[in-house]
Amino acid sequence: MMRLTKIFIIVGGLAAMAGAYAVIRALRGTSEPVQVHFVVPDGYRGQFQISRHPGATAPQRRADGTFVYQIPDSGLLQVDGANPLAEWHDTTAAYRDGSALPFQGGSGAPADPQVKLRSVSADHLGNVYYVVGTGPEHEHLVRTSDHALGRVAATP
């Protein structure tokens, strides 16, 4: 019961932050979401973390304004500079070889067997967590708040 309460608090906090950022963007006169694109290693399965780290490299920015996050094999990407993940954004993803990786924001369908990029959580330090995996793998990470980086075992 306590874990469920913790999850609701985290989800509620993230929703409140997203709403606040949408209001701020609206006040600034920006009605379009920021575009964010993740590139993960070919065949990658598991969680990855984007961590704010002063002095690290800023996310790449394409000519069309899209922020590109190149996720390393280690699953830990340290970035500095602009933080588009803290703003209202649209997300796309692909593997390094260019093949598309579907994105599922929020909790989605917990039983979904398709491998997708799925948002897991964010913390008060500015770390953002995602997983490339199935619905059950995503739900396990959300339920346990287990942010230890590691590859998710392939499901049969």
C-alpha angles and dihedrals in degrees: 000000000000092000090052090052090049091052092050090050092050094045091045091050092050091048091050091049091049090050092049092051091049090054091048091050090048091051090050088054095249113130099166122085121241113256116236125185126188123203113196130186115273110273093008116165123176144045126319132189133212109204129191108235124169111236095023122120119281118239113273115257122209123215089258090058097254114146111225123204114196104202112211124223089257091063093231117108119180116200139177133190125036116027106205090164088072090058134067103285145167115227132213129169142191141173118253090259088062098252113141122257112200117231125221116189121197123006096314117171109342093203094050106131095195118109108241140154104263130184113237108178149298129232137214091263093063096257113144122201130204134169132210100212149084129304093263091050090051093048091051091055093046093048096046098035084220103165096169103131115243144126118272114238110247113255117233 
